[in-house]
Each structure stands twice: as structure tokens, then as C-alpha cells.
Amino acid sequence: MVELTRVSANSGASRSRVRSAVPTTAGVVGTAARSLLSRFGAILIRINPFTLFWLLIVAILILPIVLFLAVAFSPRLLDQGTEWFTLSAFAQAVNGQLLLGLLHSLVIGVTTAVASAAVGFLLSWVVLRTNAPGRRIWTGVVFALLLTPSYLIALGWERLVEPNGVLQVLGWDPIWLRDVIYGPVGIVIVLTVKGIPFAFLAISNAMRGLGHEFEDAARVHGGGRIASLRIVLSLLAPAVWSALAIVFAESVSDFGVASTLANDAHFPVATYSLYNAVQAFPVNFPVASAVSWVLLILVVLALLAQSRALRGRSFRVLGGRSRPVLRVQLSRGAKVLCTLALFILLVISLGVPTFGAISASLIDGLGSLAGTHQWTLDNYQRVIVSPDLSQPLLFSAELAAITATVTLVLAVVCARLLANKGGSFGGRILDLVLLAAVALPGIVFAAGYIFAYNLPLTNTLGIHLYGTTALLVLAYLATALPSTSRVLVGTMSQIQESMSHAARVHGNGAIRSWLSIVLPVTARPMLSAWLLTYTATLLELPVSQLLAPPGSLPISVGITSTLAKYDFGGGTAMEVLAILSALAVVGVAYLLFKLIAPAGWRRIGRSA
């Protein structure tokens, strides 16, 4: 900074000599212009890199959502109507078909939350507190469910039970099962399956820290199994309420099931009502914004219910006298029942959708009367050979790689700021922004981007992003950054500043210190975060559905578009190839890390 000041002073003296030597008007004007440009350049040099970081955060996370939510109250402010302040959009949002969709979402959200929390609690109990066989595989099953988009699970069920579907081709017309799946029960089943991982992770983490002494105390005082269970449930109340709130929020904001199973069953829900408002002609942004406000209010109410239920109560159970948990030794009959229950859950959650997708992709002409309905690999051949079917996968893979890389860089900065023990003002603001972004449904993000980057003001400023691939990538980045940052916060919190300071004292610069100190410690978590973002972006639906640029379809939109043309074999073949490609990327990435990364990088963060 001292050198920059000296250069500026010397250049100022030089400009003074030039002005005295050339005392013409043109020379004075030209010198003044050069002086202004020089000062502007000095300002740019002095800009803190974090300023650019905050400008990007505002552009991708704050501005689009704030503008979109504001139009519900003031259409004229953003050239969407004549009123400066009105609540007419909310009157339309809570009327007729829109109100029915909101009520359906509310009921399904509550039902799904309760069912997922119940199943998640029982699953946690079996895995952590009993000696049931096969319990170790359930961590992998939970993460597989967590990464599987809800619309793929719904489509797997549809391919099985639909008219002329897989089961009918196999000789059984499941009329009663079709009536169940194509309705609220089927929607609840799929959303419950998607909610189980959230409930399991929330409850199991708390259950691991709950000692066995509380159950022993209940038994000593004459309580039976029911009394012990009540005590455990009371002590796990924070985790249970967190599971209820998370699953409720995920269910009411889900777009995958809304655009597939619910839409095919003519069962309106809130997120699809929002999608219809954005896709209508002319576009009704105020009503779409009002629906988004209602969705946000539902999520906030769930969080407030959680806070109120836990207010004034203490749940501190860990201490120096905590006793390790003793696993319940199940009888042979109980083991059989647990194994059967876990198997049924596995079949419903992953088995049926996987079988439905794979079998549908191997049948010629599935869903119509024109095909031979013979088992064949022609659908895969068509997807690989035809550019219309293969291009979406290549396009999405490219965008997912770009999004994962940029997201990882920004997430490292965000996680470092959040992990700062000093609790800076900027870190607290960033924490609030990221928390709010996590609560926002993906469909709201997409609608916000459509609105903000298609405003006349935006075009006047020369920002022409609407309908481009760049806007789609920015929206992917906005939806991925909050969760990826949270994933890396724990890792960044473990890094002591003294290590970087020691490297700087020994002559290393900032970049070299980061490469030699921080990167080896965080390499494995950063790779996992990159892969998590890649797989989630590859099959992302709501943002892709609304922001897909003309002529370039992401794989999720390609799948749904192909299925909408009744090409069920081609669409399901695209599903299978997309999932296999994601698994291949994950496998190759970890293999390369194992083969190429230094030994120290591989040892740090590896479980024993």
C-alpha cells in the first residue's frame, strides 16, 4: 500500500509538470481525463477482493429474490401493474385452484413430516440400539435416498403401475394399485421416502449422544419399555422437532413430485401452482410472488412451532458420567421381523423405482399400443446415437462440472467466513443470507431469476442474461452454494490460524501457504463437496425446467420432455444413463484421489 501511494504521488507530480508545459485548453481537458482514469484505476486496485465476493453474493442470492418477493406488494415499482401497494395478488393466491393447491401442500407436508419422523426414529433405533442384522448397510441406503431426486422415484413408480406399463406388460393390470399411487396416498409415499434421510440423520446424530442411564433409571423405578421409550422421546425432542420441521419444509417446497406424479394425478399442489403462474401467458409475476410468500410462511411457521415446543426446556444429557449405550439383544423372531421391515422399506424406497426405471428402459414401445413390448436394448442405442437424446446428458454434465467448481471456490470462502471465531459482522450477515437461501424452495429461486433478469431496468443496464446458459449456471450456483458452504463449515472450523501464520513467517506467500497448509487438510472434504454439488446439479429439475435456454435442454428437462411424448423407453433409458454417469464420475474421482493424491492428503480425514 505504501508503494502504491508513492507511485500515485509521483504520477501526480508528473501530471503537474505536463500541465505547466502544455497550457492549452485541449491539453488541460486531456490531462484531467487521464487524471480521472488514473484515480479510478487506483480505486479498482485498492478494492478488497471480498468486495467482489459480496457483489456476487448480492447478484446471485439477494437481489433476484428480494425483487421477486417485492412485486407481490408493489407491482408498479417493477413495471408489473398500476398499484404502488396492493394485496390483490395474495387475494388471488388464496382463492380457487391456487388455494386448493396450498391446502393440499399443507396437509401433505404435515402427513409426510409425521410419517418420515416416525420411520426415521424407528430406523435410528434399530441401527444404533439393536443388534439387528444388516443394519450397517443403512447408512449407504440413506445417502443414496438423499441424492436421488424425488421426480425419479415418482417416475419409477409410474412406469410400473401406469396403463400399458411394466406390470401390465408382465401380465398383471394393477388397477387398485394405480388408483392408490395416482393420488394423495402415492404422493405421500414418495415424499415420505424422500423425507426419511433427513429425519434419520437428525435423530440418529442425537441418539448417538444419548446414554443408557436414563432408560436404566426408568426400569429401576418400575417403568417398562413404554416408559423408557417415553423418556427417550422426551430427551430426543429437539432432534424429532428438527426432523419434523425439515421434512415439512422439503415436502411443501418439492417440485419433482408436483411436476410428475401430482400433475399426472390432477392433484394440485402449491409449487406447481407457482410454476403455472410463471409459465402462463401473460406471465403473472405478482401472483407467483404471492404464492412464494405463502410457501415461505409455511416454512417459517414450522420453524416457529419447533421453537415454541422446545422453549424453556433443557435437553443437556451429555456429561462426564454418561454411560455408553448397550445394544438390545433381539430374539430370533425379532431379528426376522426387523429384517423383513427393513427389506420392505428398501423395496419401497429404492427397489421399486429402480426396477421400474430399468425394466421400462428395456421394453420396446412401453406406454403405447404401437410397440412390440419386447425386451430389448434398442432404447439405449437410440439415446446414445440420437443427438436429441444424448445431447441433454452431455450439456448437463458440462454445466454440473462448471457449477461444482465455481461453487466449491465460493463455498470455501463462505465456510471460512462462517468459521471465523471472531464473529465479524460480515460473517453474521452471510450466515443469515445462507440460512434464508436454504429455506427457499428451488422453484422460488428459478422464478426470481426469471423476473429479476428480465426486467426493463436490467436490459437498460446492458445485462442481457435472460434465456442464456449463463443465467442457468448462476441459478444452479445460487441453489448449490448455501448447502455446500454448510458442508464445509465443520472442516474449515478445525483449521487453526497458527498454521498459516507459521507458513507466512517462514517466507511463504498467501497462495503458497494455502496450498501447503489448508489444501492438504481439506482436500478430501472438498472433493466430497464437489461431487455432492455435481450429482445434485446434474439431475436438478425446478431451476432447469424454468431457465433452460432455447435449443439446449438439461438432462432433467430432456427426460420429462421425452416422457411427455410417450417415449417411455427412451426417457427411462436417459434416466438410467444419467444415474450411471453420475456414479461413474463419483467412482473415478475417488479412484484418482486415491492414486494421485499424496499419502498425507489421503490419510487426513480418513476413517479408521
Number of C-alpha atoms within 10 A of each C-alpha: 7 7 8 12 11 11 12 15 12 12 13 14 11 11 16 12 10 14 16 10 10 12 10 11 9 10 14 15 12 13 17 14 12 13 15 12 12 15 13 12 12 14 11 10 11 11 11 10 9 10 10 11 14 13 11 14 19 15 15 21 24 18 15 22 23 13 18 24 22 16 26 24 19 20 19 14 15 18 14 16 13 12 14 13 13 15 14 14 21 19 13 17 27 18 12 10 15 22 19 18 22 24 16 17 24 20 15 22 26 20 19 28 27 22 22 28 29 18 19 25 25 15 23 24 18 19 20 20 17 18 16 23 15 12 17 11 10 15 14 10 14 19 13 13 21 17 14 16 20 23 24 24 27 26 24 23 25 23 27 26 24 20 18 20 25 27 18 16 17 11 9 12 18 16 12 9 13 17 15 14 22 21 17 17 13 22 24 23 19 24 30 27 25 26 30 27 25 23 31 26 19 24 26 22 13 17 21 14 16 21 19 16 16 17 20 12 13 18 14 10 8 8 14 12 11 10 14 17 14 13 16 17 15 12 19 22 19 21 23 25 24 21 29 30 26 21 30 30 27 22 28 27 27 26 26 22 26 28 22 20 25 22 15 14 16 12 17 22 28 28 30 25 24 27 22 14 22 23 15 11 8 8 14 16 26 27 25 29 29 26 30 28 19 16 25 20 12 20 22 15 14 21 18 13 15 20 14 10 12 14 9 7 9 9 11 8 15 11 9 6 9 14 14 12 17 13 15 13 12 14 11 10 9 12 16 14 13 20 17 12 13 19 14 12 15 17 14 17 21 18 15 17 22 19 17 24 27 17 22 29 29 22 24 22 23 26 23 15 9 9 11 12 20 12 13 15 14 16 23 22 12 17 20 16 12 11 11 15 22 19 19 21 25 17 15 24 23 14 21 25 18 16 25 26 18 15 26 24 14 19 25 22 18 25 24 20 22 25 19 15 10 9 11 12 9 12 19 14 12 19 19 12 16 22 14 14 21 17 17 21 23 25 23 27 25 26 27 27 27 24 22 20 19 16 17 13 13 14 13 9 8 9 13 15 17 20 16 14 16 14 21 25 21 20 25 29 24 24 26 24 29 25 18 24 26 20 19 24 20 15 18 23 15 11 16 10 10 9 15 19 13 13 17 15 10 9 10 15 13 12 9 14 19 16 12 14 16 17 13 19 21 19 17 20 18 20 16 17 22 24 24 18 25 27 23 21 26 28 27 23 23 25 24 26 20 20 23 19 17 9 5 16 23 28 27 27 21 24 25 23 15 19 17 11 10 15 20 27 30 27 28 28 26 29 25 17 16 24 16 12 16 19 14 11 16 18 13 12 16 16 12 10 16 13 11 11 15 11 11 10 18 17 13 14 15 9 5 4
